[in-house]
Amino acid sequence: MTSTEQSTEPFRVVVFADFVCPYSFLAVDQIDRLAREYDVQPMWRPHWLHPDTPPEGTPGARSPERTERLRAWIKDMAPEHYDRVRIPDKRQYSFRAFEALEFAYDRGLDFAYKTALYDLMWTEGRDIGEPETLAAAAERVGLDGAELKAALEERLYAERALDAVKQAHSIGITNTPTIFLGKTRINGWTYYEVLQSVMDKQGMRPREALASQL
Amino acid sequence: MTIRPQQSYIVDSANAPWKRGVTEGVAFACQVLLSGEDGGPEALRFRFDDCPSVYAHMHLTSQFQLLLAGAMDFPRGVKHLEGLAIHYTDHNMPYGPFAVSQAHDMLVLHPKAGGIISMANHEARREINLGGRLYAAPASQVEWQALPGAEHTSYKLLMPPDFGPAAVVVRAPPHAKLAMPPAEFGRYEVVIEGSAIMEGREIGPPGFRYVRGEDAAEALETGDSGASVAFLTFDRDALEGGITGEGLAVEAAEAMARAI
């Protein structure tokens, strides 16, 4: 292929994240914006940070001091989220949310679903370990909450979710979010301008720029 | 092949003047130990007042931070450092925000002037070194090891041996010679405890020598009470970045000048 030819391969954007990770929450807006501004369809995949967490969660996993430092970090790095973020007082169980994400994927709404679920947890104080929360997120994006609850009850997506977790482990994901933009891997949260630079270096132009060339 | 001249700077930090400063609302005391204005290394010592959030920033050159006392907390990565500790970043590698507490005292060591740029600067974010390295670890997590062939002398590696830049602390009895290989990209040799004779001058903590060149520098000699010396060696990244006189570098240099 010469440098002037267009690749027929879609430009891959994949984010490995855990719903309980605050830095993954801060990446949601960025990846959603990337999907609006560029011709890409990002995939949100699970990386299970705390598999030892029981379904009812782990109270007090983050000390008050750590919570304060995290809030200070958010204030400095992502001030637009500072007033709306609600840091949970317990570490929540995320595996059921991974199952729900698979359910949404099969219905073509996983990308919207993850945003709704992060919002419920990180701005409305809901517990993603509870099926009611997962169902509420489903309803917000037009999925059938009752159907999701039934699927969770029957563990229809447990094996797939576990396979996804194993896949993340097998390719060496160790922190969240880990963002793949085409050939570039970015470990951890970063600024939107960095994502733009990486896209630019790989020849990806925003839709607006492409439209102006027509 | 161009032969660079041997560089050697010796700094007696204990006798350098202090001044108070404030940057972005963060108050500190500072010593300018090497200005970098001659194209050589830049070294600063900071004592930050307790602060829950020193703003995220980057420097346009490689950097060793040697935390001498107090604590630094990096929420992301849940990294807690207490002196003695090392924090290394490549050029244009952002870090922070971080909290400082417990009578913070730190050396900031650059191979050349690096300026400072707040990550609130959106243009700076486009200049981030995506492949940049960052490493941080407290010395207390590393065991002393006996130095083969040197009686009563021990060392600890503060960075993994294959990382690139290197940080090692050597603890030696009185009047021991501490010879190191040439430092092509520059090396700080910081007295942590005791004293060391550097080219005829006895230097106490946290004084240091900076050497750079293709020939080995004269060996340090420990003083009457022995010494612990941290050897902080840059690699090729030290050649990157710097205050080039244009664009972001101008802002970085001005910001550093305002800060100190």
Interface residues (C-beta under 8 A of the other chain):
Chain A: Y23 R66 E68 R69 L70 A72 W73 K75 D76 M77 N175 T184 I186 G188 W189 T190 Y191 Y192 E193 V194 Q196 S197 V198
Chain B: P52 S53 Y55 A56 D73 P75 R76 G77 V78 G96 P97 A99 M119 H122 R125 R126 I128 L130
